[in-house]
Amino acid sequence: MNLLRALVTVSGMTLLSRVLGFVRDFVIARTFGAGATTDAFFVAFRLPNLLRRLFAEGAFSQAFVPVLAEYRERCGESETRQLVDRVASILFLILLAVAALGVLGAPLIIAISAPGFLADADKFALTVELTRITFPYIVFMSLVALAAGILNTWSRFALPAFTPVLLNVSFIVMALFVAPYFDPPVLALAWAVFIGGALQLAIQLPALARIGMLPRFSPVWRDAGVQRILKLMAPAVLGVSVAQISLLINTIFASFLESGSVSWLYYADRLMEFPAGLLGATLGTILLPSLARAHSRQNAEEFSGLLDWGLRLTLMLTLPAALALAILGIPLVSTLFQHGAFTANDVLRTREALVAYSIGLTGMILVKILAPAFYARQDIRTPVRFALITLALTQVLNLFFIGWLKHAGLALAIGLASCANAALLWRGLLNRGSYHPAPGWGIFIGKLLLAMGVLGTVLWFGSGAESDWLRASLTERLIRLSLLVVAGMISYFVTLWLIGFRVSDFRRRGADST
């Protein structure tokens, strides 16, 4: 398995999903606007979506994939299939119970999570109805995470990376073509969630059948493998929760600042999601199964080599992305968001947050590469401990920066704390002897800095005056920004090529199963 080719494939699928996500947001805003019904939907979708992030995409995958890779490597096909059957069965039963509780307890859930809705009986009733339609989403998405973990372990990365596209397509189709047939129309969005989740699961079932891992119902609770996964999940849930808690606290801080601060942070974060998702999450996804197999074989050299490859590729792609976001803040924000009520002042304030975020972008993405090295070793407690330290550090930095940098200080606190988290993870791997940096790191960093100098010069002088971007038409901004991005990419990668970098240098075989 060529990891570089897998990275390109998965990144392409992720990019498609992110682009369709922007289209989805645009269509929903255009069709439904902002009002009581959309408030009801977003509240109804919030809890199942939060459970998905905490459980399905985070804790479960971190615990399941390393154990599955170990079984596949050491125990043979029969025992591996038995593990899949039992984990899937237990997971399905737990999810049914959670979904049933969510559907039955929807009035209580909304009363707790949105108590302000109690004053409007119609709004409260609509939110409860929407919650009952969307709550089964957690069942679909947790089973999707199970299927994705299996397929990724078998090095089938493309299909799991494509599946999020289906939810966005479901939203777009239901909002544009089906909503008029519902009363109220916003019910179409709730059914879009249900249908999108079902489609994401359905598309993966034939792929599981082709590799002989389509689960059969076999609920054996006391299976040793099931118990190990459940034991690993407990700290993983805590670790994933830390990021959500940090986001919540930052929102609370921002709510005390001038009006617009929360929105400026939100729009800056949306821009940061592109490199974070395309590079960090993607690399972490394709590295975890190979790292887990290398650890299962007790091949320390292969484990360290895979991690070294991931770190070099991350720095080569993330450092220029961070520099570009910092320099092109005004061109990017004005082109994407300066329409209608989004003013020039909003562009400037969002740029401040974006520059602050960009300082810590490399740290944020490195965490997504370094943490899977611990998960592959079935050590989830260590990254959780570091995440808790990072959470505390973030709040200290918030208090330090917020007084003089306002909302940008909150963004800077997150970035700097992420860099500290990455440093702790890197140091932890070194201390455990799990990672030994390959020779040539000094020369590698020097060449990157040279190429970044060329990139920064091209972007700085090419972007021109900020006031020109704020006054330009959308068409002019799009053309200028496209030319800038292309010029920047060419200057950076041509410089790397001139000083000796070749694509073949970054081809890497994964730790394929024997």
Buried (B, 14 or more C-beta within 10 A) or exposed (E): BEBBEBBEBBBBBBBBBBEBBEBBEEBBEEBBEEEBBBBBBBBBBBBBBBBBBBBBBBBBBBBBBBBBBBBBBEBEEEEBBBBBBBBBBBBBEBBEEBBEEBBEBBBEBBBEBBEEBEEEEEBBBBBBBBBBBBBBBBBBBBBBBBBBBBBBBBBBBBBBBBBBBBBBBBBBBBBBEBBEEBEBBBBBBBBBBBBBBBBBBEBBEEBBEEEEBBBEEBBBEEBEBBEBBBEBBBBBBBBBBBBEBBEEBBBEBBEEBEEBBBBBBEBBBBBBEBBBBBBBBBBBBBBBBBBBBBBBBEBBEBBBBBBBBBBBBBBBBBBBBBBBBBBBBBBBBBBBBBEEEBEBEBBBBBBBBBBBBBBBBBBBBBBBBBBBBBBBBBBBBBBBBBBBBBBEBBBEBBEBBBEEBBBBBBBBBBBBBBBBBBBBBBEBBEEEEBBBEBEEEEEBEEBBEBBBEBBBEBBEEBBEEBEBBBEBEEEEBEEBBEEBBEBBBEBBBEBBEEEEBEEEEBEBBBBEBE
